[in-house]
Amino acid sequence: MAMASVSVPGAQAGKISSGISGTGLSSPRSGGSVRVISGDGLVNSLKVGLSGLVVRDKVFLKDVRWRGRASRMWSGVPQSKRLVAHTRAMGSNGTGQKPYTAVMIVPTGTGATIGGFAGDSLPVARAMSSVVDCLITHPNVLNGAMLYWPMAQTLYVEGYALDRFAEGAWGLQPVHQNRVGLVLDMGIEEELIQRHLQVADATRATLGLPVLEYTITDAPLQVEKWLDPSTGTSTGRLGRPDSLMRAVDTLVKGARVDAVAVVGRFPDDSINDLVDYRQGQGVDVLAGVEAVISHMVVREFGIPCAHAPALSPLPLDASISPRSAAEEIGYTFLPCVLAGLSKAPQFVERGHRGGSGTLWAEDVDCVVVPANACGGEGTLALCRKSGRKPLLIAVEENETVLDDTPEKMGLENVIRVANYWEALGVIAAHKAGVDPRALRRNGVHHLHRIETPIHAADSLGSLKKLEQAPLAMTGVC
């Protein structure tokens, strides 16, 4: 198919600036597509008869009028309709390759040395998202209390939903915006409630986030938390889960929200109990029950959810570890949750029709996990599925309290790396279609021959004849 290319006078080579106009564009005689290449090589193809806008790295065309014959498939589509051209049209680099999708998992409440504190694996996610076309990860990776970082090609997926996605039961449908509701625990003190409402108002006024309504549970949630003595991971429960379910139901039915942020009042720990965590050591005792809370909501209502704990302010400590410092700079942990939920993908059940761009488990190219935390539901589902399996990248430096190695789990197609630096290099090679092992000294060995059934039978027959021959004939003396 012929292509018409667009260039912008005065723009740096390979760059696209705002204000692209279709005026004066010549079309291929048979209609066709328009290809625009941005600075990072992103290619979008727009079918004839469509219009759009230039926004960040996604390229659109505005007021394009073809003088040639338009394709029949767009007959009757109004010129004013604006469509986003998904990168799957030509692939991320214009060569017809599929977009490269990575899943990054740092299990919650496992004492991960990177990602087990206050959003300290967010730098890894930022770097990884610049290498891949789509990064799927979860709140434990992206939430940094008062801090967060918007990444257009990163999907914020709650842990229960990530497991269902990995199993192939749910797809992930990217959105432009979610209507977010806020649930506050009745057990939160009035002053802390006002602090959280101020955060919600601030995100609406300063960030423009669509936080619609809030509600307060009809009973204290009675959050309990502890460390599991058998695994060393954090976990917990709610004394009144029914109150949480009623509050979420009120927002879903009354305000028609698409996602829910939950703030539960957590018991205040003694300073001695928090010393290790504040120094960047040990297990986050809050994280496990936070996951329990969000799992309940997602399982029951099928919409994105994330949790922020409400705690009394801690006394100032100048020796706080940088990895835990994000939780020391404000009154709440809510800003990152509202920002993440505002663009979290919606969930599509297998068999239900999803929109264009819906991602499924079979779209995943690699999974990146701590080397001794490979036993989670999502990791096992992705790496044990039938057919072509994603590459599992096991990061040894990111240690947890678990002992679920790829070898113990019986997983295949695994590459162990020393750290996330190496993981990014493996991903870059894999995305380029290069065997990552070819980048290492002595990484490539001789081909292994697989015998066809006929050859195998002939070889076995020859071996039996050799065994039955006299010793002199075998050359043995």
N, C-alpha and C positions, 0 to 999 in steps of 0.2 A: 504494500500500500504506500502510495506517495505521501510525503510529509511536507508541511509548510513550517519553516522555522521562524522564530520570532527573535529579534535582537533589539536592544534598547540603546539608542544613540547616547554616547557619553558615559555609558555604564562600564564598569570594570569587566574585563573579559570573564565570561562565565557567571556573571552576577545578574540578578534580576532586581530591578528597583520598582517602586510603586508607580502606579499610573500607566501601566501598559494598556494600550488601546489597540483594538482590532482594526481601526480605520486604515484603509489602504493595504491591508493584507491580501495577498493573492492566494487563492485556494487551488489545491490540486484539481485537475479537471473532473476527476471522479468523486469529488468530495474527499473525505478521509479524516485525518486527525491532525492536531497541532501538537508539536513537541516543544517543550520549553525545558532547558537545563539550568538548574541553579548552581551556585558556587560549590556545593558539596556533591554535585553529580546527581542529585535527585531528579528523576524524570517523571513527568506527568503527561499523559496523553488524554486530550479532551476530544470526544467525538463531536462531529459537526453539529451545529444547531444549538450548542450550549453556550452559556456565558458564565463568568465568574469574577473573582477578585484576586489580588495578590496579597497573601497573608503569610508572613514569616517564611518558613521553608516550603510551604505548600504553594504551588503556583497555579493561578487561575487566569482566565482571560475574560475580559469585559467587552461587551458590545461587539462581538465578532459577527460579521455578516459575510457569509460565503456567497461568492458569485457563481460558483460551480454547482453541480448537482449534489444535493444532500443525500445521505444514506436513508434508505426506506425506514430503517429502525427508529429514526428520530422524527418520522412524519407526525405532525400534530403537536410536537413538544414546543411550547412557547419559548421564544428567544429570551424572555425575561427570567426563565427558570435558571437558578444557579446550582451547580453541582460540584462537589469536591471530587476530583479525579483520584481515586485510590492508587497508591503506588504499585498495586498489583498489575496495573494495565501493562506496564513495561518492565517491572522490576525496579529495584532501588538504584540500579546503575545503568539502566537503559539497554541492557544486553539480553533481556528476556529472563533473567534469573528471578526466582521467587524472593520476596522479602525475607530477610534473616531474622528469626524470632528466638530470643533467649529468655529463659526463666531463671531468675536468681532467688534462691531461698536461703534464709538464715533463720532456722527454727526458733520460735519465741520461747523465752524462759529457760534456755539451755546453757546460759553462761558463755555464749560465743565470745571469743576474744575480740572479734570484729563484728559488730552488730548486736552485741548483747547489752548495750548501754543506751545512751540517749541519741539515737539516730546516727551512731558512729559508722555504720556501713553505707550511709548516704553518699559519701565521696566515691565509693566503689560503684554504686548505681549510676552516678553522674557520668563516670568514665565509661562504664559499660554501655550506657544508652547512646554515647557518641560513636560507638563502634558498630552496634547492631541497628537494624531497621525498626525493631520493636522489642522493648524490654517489658516482661511481665514479672512483677514482684509484689510484695505485700507490705502492709503498714509497718511491721516491725523493722523493715529496711528503710522505709521512706519517712517515717515520723521522727521528728527531732524536737518535740515539745513546742517551744516558741519558734523554732526554725524549721524551714522546709525549703525545697527547691523545685520549681515547676519544670517539668521535662515533657515536651510535646509527644515524644514517641514512647513514653513509659506508661504502663497500665497499672493502676493502684487496685489490687485485688485482695480482698479479705481471705484469710487462711482457709476457712471452710469452703468458700467458693473456688479457691485455687485447687483444692483437692478434687472437687466435682469437675472442674475443667480438666484436670489431669486425667481423670477417669474417662473422659469423653462424654460425660452426661450433660455438661453445660458448655455453651460457647460464650465468648466475651464480645459484646457489641460496644465498640467505642462510641462516645457521645460528645456533643459540644458542651453540654451543661446538664447538671442534675439539680433538681429542686431538693434542698437539704433541710431536714427537720432535726431538732435538738431535743433530746430527752435528758432531764436533770433529775437526779436521785432526791427524793424527799428528805433523805438523811443529811443532805448538805446544809451547812449553816447559811443563814441569810446573807452574810457578807460574802461568802464564797459563791453563792448563787449570783449575786450582783456582779462579781468579777467575771464569771463565765458569760453572763449576758452582755457585759461590755465587750468581751472578746468577739462574740457573735456580731454585735453591732459594728465593731471596728472592721471585721472582715467584709461586712456588707458595704460600708462607706468607703473604706480605703482600697479594698481589693475588688469590690463589685461582686462578691460571691452571693449566689442566690439562696441564702439561708432564710427560709420562709417563716416558720413558726417554731415555738418551743412548747413543751409541756413538762409538768412535774409529776412524777409517779405518785400513785395514791397511797403508797406505803414505802418506808425505807427499804432499799434493796438488800441490806444486810450482807455486804460483801465480806467473804472470808477468803484467806489466802494462806498457803503454806508451801513448804518444799516437800516433794514426794521422796520419802526415805529410800525407796528402791531405785530411783533413777537420778535423784539430785536435781530434777527439773522443778520449776515452780508451777503451781496449779491452784485451784480454789473452786468456790461455788457461790451461788446467791441463795440467801435464805428466802427471798420472795421473788422468784423468777416470774411468777404470774403478774406481779405489778409491772415489771418491765414489758411484758408482752402486751398488756392493756395500753400502756403509754405509747408504744410503737404503733399499735393498731389505731389509736386515736389520730396520730399524725398521718398515717397512710390513708385512712378513710376521710378524715376531716380536712387535711391540707393537701392531700394527694402528692406527698413527697416521693422522690425517687431514691433517696438515700437517707440514712439516719446516723447521727452522731449521738453516742451515749456517754454521759458523765456520771460515774458512780462514786459515792463517798467511800474511800478506802480507810481502813483503820490506820491511825498514826503509829508508826514504828518508833521504838526508842532510838535515840541517836546511835547507840552501840550496835543496833541491828543493821544500821545503814552504812557503817564505816567502810566496809569492804566495797560495797557498790559505789559509793561516792568517790572512792579511790580508784575506780576502774577495775575492780576485781570481783570475783564471785558471780552469783546469779541474781538477776532482777526478779525479786520476789513478787512484784506487781504483775509482771507480764503474763504469767500463765492464766490467771483468772480473767485478765483483760481479753485473752483469746476465747475463753469460755463464754464470756458475755456476747462478743460479736458473733461467735458461732451460733448461739441461740437465735439471734435476730435473723441472720442470713438463712439459716435452715427453715425457719418458720415463715418468713415473708419473701424470701427470694430477691432481696434488694441489697445494695452495698451498705455496709455498716462498719464503723470503727469506734473504738472506745478511748476516752481520756480520763484518767483518774483525778479525783478531787482530793487534795491533801492540804493540810495546814503548812504554811511556809516554814522552812527549816532555818536554823540559825546560820549566819554567815560563816563560811569556812574557806580560808584563803588557799588551802591545799587541795581543793577539789580537782579531780582528774579532768582534763579536757574532754575525755570521752563521756563524762557524766554532766558536764557543765551546762548543756542546753536546758536541763531541768531546773537550773538554779536562777535563771534570768527573768522569771516572770511568775505570775500568780497561778497560771493554768498551763495545761499541756494541750489545750484545745485548738490553737491556730493551725497546726499541721494537719489535724484530723479534718477540719472543715475544708481546707484547701485540697486535700487528697480526695475527699468524697465529692467535691464539686464537679470533678471530671472522671470519677471512677467509672469503668465500663459497666453496662447492665448485663444481666445474665439471661441467656437464651437456652431453653431446654432442647436437647436433641430431639429432632422431629418437628419442632416448631420453626416457623420461618423467621430467620434473622435478616437484618438489613445487610447491605453491602459492607464488606470489611469485617464481618464476624470472624473471630479467630477460634480455632478448635485445636484439640490436643495434637492432631496430626500436622499442624503448622509449626510445631516447636522443633527447632534445630539443635538446641543445646540446653542443658540444665547445669547450673553452677551452684554447688552446695559445699559446706564444710566437709572435709574428708571423713570425719567420724560421725556425721549426722545424715547418713544416706538412707535411713529407715523410715522417713516420714511417708504418709499416705501419698502425697502428691509426687514425690520423687520416685517411689516404687511404681506408681501407676504409669508414669511417663516412661520409665526405663524398662518396664516389663510388658509393655503393650505389644501386640502382635504387629508384624510388618517391620518397616524401617524404624529403628529406634534412634532417639536423639543422642547426641554425644553428651556423656556425663563428665563434667569437669570437677574433680574433687580437690578442694583447696586445703592443703595440709596446715598452713599457718593459722587458719581460723579454727581453733580447737574449741570443743564444747565438752560438757559433762557426759555426753553420750559415747557409745562405742559401736556405732553402726557403720562400719566401713563398707565400701563397695564389695570387697571380697566376702565379708560375712553375709551380705545381702544377696550374693550370687549375681551381681549386676554385670552386664556386658557393655562393650563400647565405652570404656572408661579411660580417661587420661588423668593421672595425678599430677598436680602442679604444686610448687612450693608455696606460692602466694598469689594474690590477685593481680600482681604485675604480669606473672606468667599466664594467668587465666585470660587476660585481655589479649595477649599475643596469640594464644591458641584459638580464641574466638575469631580474631582477625584473619588468621590463616584458614580456618574452617569456612568462614564466610566467603573467602576468595576462591574456594574450591581446591585449596591446597591441603594435602595431608599434613597436619601439624607435626607429625613425627619426622617428616622430611626436613624440618628446620633444625633438627638435632644431629649432632655427630653420631654416626652409626645408628641413626634412627630408622633407616630403610634396610631391610634384609632381603635375601633371595626369595623369589616367588615360591609358594608352596603348591605342589601339584595335587589336584583332587582327581582321583581315579573315577572314570566312568564305570558303570556296572560291568560292562564287557571286559574292560581292561583289568578290573579288579579280579574277575573270575579267571582270566588268563594268567595273571600273576600268581594267584593262589595255586592253580594247576601246576605251573612251572616249579613252584616251591615244593609241592608234594613230590614231584618227580625227582627233584634234587635230593630230598630226604631219603628216598628209596634207593638211590644209586649206590654202588659199591664205594667204599672209602677211597680207593685208588682213583676213581673217576672224578672225585670232588677235589682232588689235589691235596687232601689232608694226609699227612704221614706221621 
